[in-house]
Every structure is written in structure tokens, then in C-alpha cells.
Amino acid sequence: ELDPSEWELLMRGYVYLKRRGEGGWRTLISIGGLILRLQTPYEVGFRLMERVCVGARPAG
């Protein structure tokens, strides 16, 4: 669980696709109507349909 005081935006969603493709792994997370696409060179430790928390803050 993320500490809400550390983030500007905190959302919860579900992992609905994990696929190995050219250049690494794609993981898609559904947050309401928003789709967050993660592209990594390695497989992330999420399971399909696992509920996850996503935090965002300004870069820098």
C-alpha cells in the first residue's frame, strides 16, 4: 500500500494483460476508463487481475 502523503495522485486498478513482445514486456493496468501501459525489459511481478496501486508525482 502506498502512503498517500507522498504522492500527488494515487489510483487503484487491475492488471489485465501481460505479454512478452519485441523489446521486452508489456503490462496493461485498467484504472476506471484509463489504460496505463508499462513497457519493461523484464517481467514485472504482478499477476493477472491483481489489484494494484499506482502513484504519480511531478518529475524532478
CNS distance restraints for C-alpha pairs under 8 A (distance, minus, plus):
assign (resid   1 and name CA) (resid  53 and name CA) 6.89 0.50 0.50
assign (resid   2 and name CA) (resid  53 and name CA) 7.00 0.50 0.50
assign (resid   2 and name CA) (resid  55 and name CA) 7.42 0.50 0.50
assign (resid   3 and name CA) (resid   7 and name CA) 7.45 0.50 0.50
assign (resid   4 and name CA) (resid   8 and name CA) 7.93 0.50 0.50
assign (resid   4 and name CA) (resid  10 and name CA) 6.70 0.50 0.50
assign (resid   7 and name CA) (resid  55 and name CA) 5.89 0.50 0.50
assign (resid   7 and name CA) (resid  56 and name CA) 5.78 0.50 0.50
assign (resid   7 and name CA) (resid  57 and name CA) 5.41 0.50 0.50
assign (resid   8 and name CA) (resid  55 and name CA) 7.55 0.50 0.50
assign (resid   8 and name CA) (resid  56 and name CA) 5.98 0.50 0.50
assign (resid   8 and name CA) (resid  57 and name CA) 4.97 0.50 0.50
assign (resid   8 and name CA) (resid  58 and name CA) 7.67 0.50 0.50
assign (resid   9 and name CA) (resid  55 and name CA) 5.74 0.50 0.50
assign (resid   9 and name CA) (resid  56 and name CA) 5.14 0.50 0.50
assign (resid   9 and name CA) (resid  57 and name CA) 6.57 0.50 0.50
assign (resid  10 and name CA) (resid  53 and name CA) 7.09 0.50 0.50
assign (resid  10 and name CA) (resid  54 and name CA) 5.82 0.50 0.50
assign (resid  10 and name CA) (resid  55 and name CA) 4.50 0.50 0.50
assign (resid  10 and name CA) (resid  56 and name CA) 6.48 0.50 0.50
assign (resid  11 and name CA) (resid  31 and name CA) 7.05 0.50 0.50
assign (resid  11 and name CA) (resid  53 and name CA) 5.75 0.50 0.50
assign (resid  11 and name CA) (resid  54 and name CA) 5.18 0.50 0.50
assign (resid  11 and name CA) (resid  55 and name CA) 6.39 0.50 0.50
assign (resid  12 and name CA) (resid  31 and name CA) 6.19 0.50 0.50
assign (resid  12 and name CA) (resid  51 and name CA) 6.97 0.50 0.50
assign (resid  12 and name CA) (resid  52 and name CA) 5.67 0.50 0.50
assign (resid  12 and name CA) (resid  53 and name CA) 4.48 0.50 0.50
assign (resid  12 and name CA) (resid  54 and name CA) 6.08 0.50 0.50
assign (resid  13 and name CA) (resid  29 and name CA) 6.25 0.50 0.50
assign (resid  13 and name CA) (resid  30 and name CA) 5.33 0.50 0.50
assign (resid  13 and name CA) (resid  31 and name CA) 4.25 0.50 0.50
assign (resid  13 and name CA) (resid  32 and name CA) 6.98 0.50 0.50
assign (resid  13 and name CA) (resid  51 and name CA) 5.67 0.50 0.50
assign (resid  13 and name CA) (resid  52 and name CA) 5.50 0.50 0.50
assign (resid  13 and name CA) (resid  53 and name CA) 6.50 0.50 0.50
assign (resid  13 and name CA) (resid  54 and name CA) 7.68 0.50 0.50
assign (resid  14 and name CA) (resid  29 and name CA) 5.42 0.50 0.50
assign (resid  14 and name CA) (resid  30 and name CA) 5.32 0.50 0.50
assign (resid  14 and name CA) (resid  31 and name CA) 6.71 0.50 0.50
assign (resid  14 and name CA) (resid  48 and name CA) 7.78 0.50 0.50
assign (resid  14 and name CA) (resid  49 and name CA) 5.39 0.50 0.50
assign (resid  14 and name CA) (resid  50 and name CA) 5.53 0.50 0.50
assign (resid  14 and name CA) (resid  51 and name CA) 4.55 0.50 0.50
assign (resid  14 and name CA) (resid  52 and name CA) 5.91 0.50 0.50
assign (resid  15 and name CA) (resid  27 and name CA) 7.22 0.50 0.50
assign (resid  15 and name CA) (resid  28 and name CA) 5.97 0.50 0.50
assign (resid  15 and name CA) (resid  29 and name CA) 4.39 0.50 0.50
assign (resid  15 and name CA) (resid  30 and name CA) 6.39 0.50 0.50
assign (resid  15 and name CA) (resid  46 and name CA) 7.16 0.50 0.50
assign (resid  15 and name CA) (resid  47 and name CA) 6.92 0.50 0.50
assign (resid  15 and name CA) (resid  48 and name CA) 5.26 0.50 0.50
assign (resid  15 and name CA) (resid  49 and name CA) 4.98 0.50 0.50
assign (resid  15 and name CA) (resid  50 and name CA) 5.60 0.50 0.50
assign (resid  15 and name CA) (resid  51 and name CA) 6.70 0.50 0.50
assign (resid  15 and name CA) (resid  52 and name CA) 7.23 0.50 0.50
assign (resid  16 and name CA) (resid  27 and name CA) 7.80 0.50 0.50
assign (resid  16 and name CA) (resid  28 and name CA) 5.95 0.50 0.50
assign (resid  16 and name CA) (resid  29 and name CA) 5.91 0.50 0.50
assign (resid  16 and name CA) (resid  30 and name CA) 6.75 0.50 0.50
assign (resid  16 and name CA) (resid  48 and name CA) 5.45 0.50 0.50
assign (resid  16 and name CA) (resid  49 and name CA) 5.49 0.50 0.50
assign (resid  17 and name CA) (resid  26 and name CA) 7.70 0.50 0.50
assign (resid  17 and name CA) (resid  27 and name CA) 5.61 0.50 0.50
assign (resid  17 and name CA) (resid  28 and name CA) 5.13 0.50 0.50
assign (resid  17 and name CA) (resid  29 and name CA) 7.31 0.50 0.50
assign (resid  17 and name CA) (resid  48 and name CA) 6.52 0.50 0.50
assign (resid  18 and name CA) (resid  25 and name CA) 7.09 0.50 0.50
assign (resid  18 and name CA) (resid  26 and name CA) 5.72 0.50 0.50
assign (resid  18 and name CA) (resid  27 and name CA) 4.52 0.50 0.50
assign (resid  18 and name CA) (resid  28 and name CA) 6.61 0.50 0.50
assign (resid  18 and name CA) (resid  48 and name CA) 7.22 0.50 0.50
assign (resid  19 and name CA) (resid  25 and name CA) 5.72 0.50 0.50
assign (resid  19 and name CA) (resid  26 and name CA) 5.28 0.50 0.50
assign (resid  19 and name CA) (resid  27 and name CA) 6.60 0.50 0.50
assign (resid  20 and name CA) (resid  24 and name CA) 5.94 0.50 0.50
assign (resid  20 and name CA) (resid  25 and name CA) 4.45 0.50 0.50
assign (resid  20 and name CA) (resid  26 and name CA) 6.30 0.50 0.50
assign (resid  21 and name CA) (resid  25 and name CA) 5.81 0.50 0.50
assign (resid  21 and name CA) (resid  26 and name CA) 7.02 0.50 0.50
assign (resid  23 and name CA) (resid  41 and name CA) 6.52 0.50 0.50
assign (resid  24 and name CA) (resid  39 and name CA) 6.83 0.50 0.50
assign (resid  24 and name CA) (resid  40 and name CA) 5.61 0.50 0.50
assign (resid  24 and name CA) (resid  41 and name CA) 4.16 0.50 0.50
assign (resid  24 and name CA) (resid  42 and name CA) 6.13 0.50 0.50
assign (resid  24 and name CA) (resid  43 and name CA) 7.84 0.50 0.50
assign (resid  25 and name CA) (resid  38 and name CA) 7.95 0.50 0.50
assign (resid  25 and name CA) (resid  39 and name CA) 5.69 0.50 0.50
assign (resid  25 and name CA) (resid  40 and name CA) 5.26 0.50 0.50
assign (resid  25 and name CA) (resid  41 and name CA) 5.93 0.50 0.50
assign (resid  25 and name CA) (resid  42 and name CA) 6.05 0.50 0.50
assign (resid  25 and name CA) (resid  43 and name CA) 5.80 0.50 0.50
assign (resid  26 and name CA) (resid  37 and name CA) 6.88 0.50 0.50
assign (resid  26 and name CA) (resid  38 and name CA) 5.65 0.50 0.50
assign (resid  26 and name CA) (resid  39 and name CA) 4.74 0.50 0.50
assign (resid  26 and name CA) (resid  40 and name CA) 6.64 0.50 0.50
assign (resid  27 and name CA) (resid  37 and name CA) 5.91 0.50 0.50
assign (resid  27 and name CA) (resid  38 and name CA) 5.07 0.50 0.50
assign (resid  27 and name CA) (resid  39 and name CA) 6.59 0.50 0.50
assign (resid  27 and name CA) (resid  44 and name CA) 7.85 0.50 0.50
assign (resid  28 and name CA) (resid  35 and name CA) 6.60 0.50 0.50
assign (resid  28 and name CA) (resid  36 and name CA) 5.69 0.50 0.50
assign (resid  28 and name CA) (resid  37 and name CA) 4.67 0.50 0.50
assign (resid  28 and name CA) (resid  38 and name CA) 6.27 0.50 0.50
assign (resid  29 and name CA) (resid  35 and name CA) 5.75 0.50 0.50
assign (resid  29 and name CA) (resid  36 and name CA) 5.07 0.50 0.50
assign (resid  29 and name CA) (resid  37 and name CA) 6.51 0.50 0.50
assign (resid  30 and name CA) (resid  34 and name CA) 5.92 0.50 0.50
assign (resid  30 and name CA) (resid  35 and name CA) 4.79 0.50 0.50
assign (resid  30 and name CA) (resid  36 and name CA) 6.42 0.50 0.50
assign (resid  31 and name CA) (resid  35 and name CA) 6.20 0.50 0.50
assign (resid  31 and name CA) (resid  36 and name CA) 7.42 0.50 0.50
assign (resid  40 and name CA) (resid  44 and name CA) 7.67 0.50 0.50
assign (resid  46 and name CA) (resid  50 and name CA) 6.66 0.50 0.50
